[in-house]
Amino acid sequence: MRKMLLPILAALITAAITASLAAGGGGNGGGDNNGRGDDHDTYAIGLWGDFPYSDVQATVGVPNLIADMNRQDLAFTAHDGDLKAGNSTAGSTTPTTCSDALYIQALTFFNSLKAPAVFTPGDNDWTDCDRPSNGGFNSLERLDHERQVLFGTPFTLGQHKLRQEVQTAPLCPGVKGPVQCVENRRWTVDRVTYATLNIQGSCNNLCDTAPDPAEEAGRNAADIAWMQQTFAEAAQRDSVAIMFISQADPGFDLSDGTRAPLRDPKTLAETDANPDGFQSFLSALRDQVVQFKRPVAYVHGDSHYFRVDKPFQNAQGQRLENFTRVETFGDNQANGTNDVNWLKVLVDPRSREVFAYQPQIVPANRVAVPAP
């Protein structure tokens, strides 16, 4: 019965997206220029994540968002993880546990995007799948399944595709033994280097229902290596900037314990007594940011609060001027489709800061103040 339901689910999602496109009118207009403008220097990308978290988001909010992205000229889009809420929703009609149907729904969404579609896993997709409310799955088995469904080739998802470099070493833990960390990807567009990193909320798999320190240690080592290799490759290519895309908000300072782990900004040690799955990565990242000197953007979701700021400091407490944290919009179920929005990033390799940020409030998803 479950196998019969998956094609039906995919058809329903496709129909919702098609209807949303028809209602909004227009198309991408990107042609074969890979989403760049006529000057082939300045281009735009789209960032989103942390939804759908509910039926209304899956059947209305996300199709509206995809239609809005498809009406614009984007070099690529990137979803920074969390294909569902942290716990399932009783009586839901769309997938809210970690069943196979969840990943089929995501695949349908991503392949409905006209631009190349990048994805990095989120904790709700795998580390939290061992919660009873999510089906009580083996978390690592769900990550391996996600790797098969969403990372089976060296290309992005989406109707147009980009070829990406895929991490092959060091290996990550898998449910049946070490496996390639195929979710970690890297690509370059017009002298800007991009990379994804599998870094997770829920303490990076060191807390919650079934912590797995061995898994975290192996994956963290791979993440650090991939990050350092990205800086090395960017330097070799003479890239003007780097953008990393991951899920977890690791916390950078002591400013907001309601949205991220509290962390001594000088030592980068977590101060809130929770297991710290991020300090070694952040320490290695800080060294590379200082050495690179050029703009570095770090995109994440997790905290569900859109912001663009500069929270990273050096060991002397000085702000790192070339580092920008970017947190995408995330679920706000209190208002249904509210906050199912995305971030457009204008990328100009000739400009001093390279990245300029434009939040995109999807008109059809406005709730508190309807679109005029």
N, C-alpha and C positions, 0 to 999 in steps of 0.2 A: 504493500500500500504506500509506504514512504517513497519508493522509487517513482510511483505514479504521480505523487503530489509534487515532486520537484519540477517537472516540466510545466505543470499548471501554475505553480508559483512564479516561475520565470516569465510565463506568458502574461500573467496579471501585472507584474512589475513593468514589463515592456509596454503594455497597454497604457499604464498610468503615465509613464514617461512620454509616450507618443501623444497622449491627450494633453499633457502639459505643454509640450512643444507646439502643438496645434493652437492651443489657447493663446500662447505668447507670440506666435508667428516668428518668422525669420529663421536663420540658420547661422552656422559658424562663420562662413565666409572666409575661412582660413586657407582654402585651396591647398596647394602643395608647398607653401612657403614655410611650413613647420610653425605656423602661428606667429611669425615675425612681421613687423611692419614693412613698408616699401623700402626703407633704408637698410634693411637686413642687419640693423644694429640693435635698436630698441625693440623689445618684445615684452609680452605679458605672460604670466603664469597664474594658475588658480589654486589656492590652498583651502582645504576643508577637512573636517574630521569630527569624531565624537558624536556621530549619529549615523543611522536612525536608532532612536531609543524607544520608539513606541510605534503602534500601528499607524497613527496619523502622520508621523514623520516618514515612515516607510512608504506609505501609499500616496501622500500628498506633499509633504515638505521636501523630501529628497528629490522626487521627480520634478518639482518646481525648481529646485536648485540646479539640477542637471540641465534642464531646459534653459535656465538663465546663463549657465556656463557655455552651453552650445551656441548661444546667440553671440558670443564674443570670440575674439581672435586670440587664442591661447596657444603658446608653444607646448605646454603640457599642464596637467592638473596633478595634484598630490593630496591624497587622503592620509592624515597622520595617525590613523588607528582608531580602534573601538568601533566595531560594526554593530554593536548592540549595547544595551544598558548592562550595568554590573550584575543585575539579577533579572531573572525572567519575569514576565508580566502574565499573571493568571488570566486565562481566557483570550489571550492575544490571537489574532488571525495571521500575523506574520511571524517569522522566526524570532524568538527572544531567548531561547536556550542555545547551547553550543552544538545543536544538531547539524548534520550535513547541510540541511536546507539553508542555514545561515550563510554559508560560504557561497552557495549557489545564488542567493539573493544579492550578495555583494558583487559577485562576478557579473551578474546582469546589470547592476548599476554602473559598474566601471566600464563595461563594454558598450553602454549607451552614451558614453562621452565621446564626442567627436575628436577631441585632442587626445594625445597619449595620456594614459591614466596610470599614475604611480601610486603605490600603496605601501605602507609599512604597518606591521601588526600592532594591535593594542592589547592591553591586559584583559579587557573584557572579551577578546577573541580567543584567548588561550590560557593565560595564567590563572584567571578566575573561573575557568570552566569546571574546576573541581568542586565548586560550591554546589551543594545539593539543589539549590534553586535553578542552577544552570544545567542540570542533568547529571552532575556528579561524574564528569568525564575525567580521564587522565589528561592533565594539562599538556604534557609534552606530546602525547599522541595527537591532541587537537592542533598543536603547532605544526607537527609533521604533516597532518592532513591539510592544513592551510598552505603549507609550502607546496604541496602537490597541486592544489586547486588554483592558487593565485600566483605562484612563482615557478611554474613549470617550464618556462622558456627564458632566454636572456632578453626578451622584449617586454616592454610595458604592456599593460592592457589598454583598452580603448580602441576606437575605430581606426585611428591612425596610431602608429607605433614608433617608439624609439628603441634602438638597441642599447642595452645597458651592460656595463661591466659587472660581473657577479662575483661575490667573495667566494673563494674556494678554500682558503686556509687563513688562519687555523680553523679547525672544525668546531662545530657546536654540538652539544649533547643532543641526541635523539632518543626516541623511545626504545629503539632496537640497537643503539650504539651511535658513535659519532657520525654526523652528517655535515654536508656543506651548508653554510649559513646563507642560503640562496636568497633570503629576504633582504640582505644587505646589498645595495646596488649603488652604482656610481655612473654618472654621465656628465658631459660638458656641452653647453650650448653657448656659442659666441663668447668664448673666453671666460665663462662663469662655470665653475664646477659644482655639481650637486651630488649629494649622497644620502642614502637612508641608513638608519641604525635601529636595530631591534632593542630598544631600551624601554622598560615597562613601568607603569604605575604599580601599586601594591608592593612598594619597596623593591621593585625589580625582581620579584619572585622570592623575596626573603621573608615575607609575612603572609597573612591571610590564611586560607583554609589548610593548604598543604605546602609550606615553604620548601624550596629545593635549592639549598646552597650550592650543591655540585653543579646543577644546571646554570645557576646565575654566574658562578665563577668561570665556567667555560665560555658562555655567551659574552660575558663582560670582557674577557680577554680578546675575543674576536672583535667586539665592538671597538675596543681601544686600538687594536691593530688596524682595523678598517679606517678609523678616523685619522690615525697618523699617516697611513698610506694615502689618504685623500689629500692631506696637506702636502705631502711629498709630490704627488702627481700634479696638484695645482701649481706648485712652484715650478715643476719641470715644464708644464704647459704655459707658464707665465699667465696663469689665470688672474683676473682682476678681483675676484671675490669667490667665496665659498658659501654654499647654503647646505646645512644639515637638516634632515627631517626625521623626527622620531616621535614617539607617543608620550613618554613620561615627562611630567614637570618635576625635575629633580630638586627644585629649590636652589636659590643662589645666595640668599642672605637671610636676615632675621625679620624681614618686613611684613610677611603675611602668612601666618601659620594656618589660616583657614583655607588656603588654596595650594599650599606646597609645603614640603618639609622645611623646617627651620634649619638654617645652616650658618655657621660662622663664615663670613665672607672672606676672611683672610686664610684660615686653615682649610676651609671647605668641609669641615667635619659637621655632621648632623648633630643638632643640640636638643632634639625633642624625644630622645630615648627610644625611638623606633629603629629597627634594623636599617643600616645605611647601605643601599645598593648602588650608590652613585658617586661617592667621594673619589674613588680611584679614577673613574672616568673623567670627572670634572677637573681633577688635578692635571691629568694628562692633556685634556682639552685646553685648559688655561695656558699651559706651556706653549702649545702650538699656536694659539691665537696671538700671543705676544710675539712669537717668532715670525709669524706670517705678515703681520703689520697691516695688511689690506683688509677690507670689510669681510666679516664673518657673520652670517645670520644663522640662528639656531631656532628651528621651527618645532613646536610641540603642541599637543592638545592636553588632555588629562584633567585640567582644572576647570574647563568650561567657562573661561572668562577671556574674552578677546582683549589683547593688549600687545603693544609694541614698546619695549623699553630697554634699558641698559643696566641690568642688575649685577653683572659680573665684575668682580674686583680682583686686583692682584694681591700678593701677600702683604703688601704695605697698606692695603685699604684704598688704593686708587682705582677709580673706575676705568675699565678697559674700553677706550673710546671706539675701537674698531669692531666691537662685538654688539650685536643686537639680538635680543630674545623676541621671538614672535610666537604668540599663542593664538591659535585659530578659534573661531566661534565653536561652541559646543552646546549640547542638549540643554534646553530649558523647558521641561515637560509641563511646567505650570501654565505655560501659554501655548501649548500644542506645537505649532510649527514655528513659533517665535524662537529666534536664534538659530534656525536652520538657514544659515547664511554662509558666505565664503569671503575669502580675502584675495583680491587681485594684487599682484606684485608686478610693478613695472620695472623692467630690468634694462638699464642703459649702461653697457660696459664702458662707455666713454665718460660717464659722469663720476664725480668724486666718491659718492656713497653707493653707487651702482643700483641699490634697491630702493624703490619708493612704494609705499603701501597705501592701498585704497580699499577699505571695507566695502563689500557689496551686499546691501540689504535687499534680499529677493522680494520684489513688490508683492508677489502672490502669497508670501509667507508672513507678511506683517499682520500682527494681531492686536497689540495694544493701541497702535495708531495706524489704521488702515491706509493703504496707499491712496493718494489723491486721484 
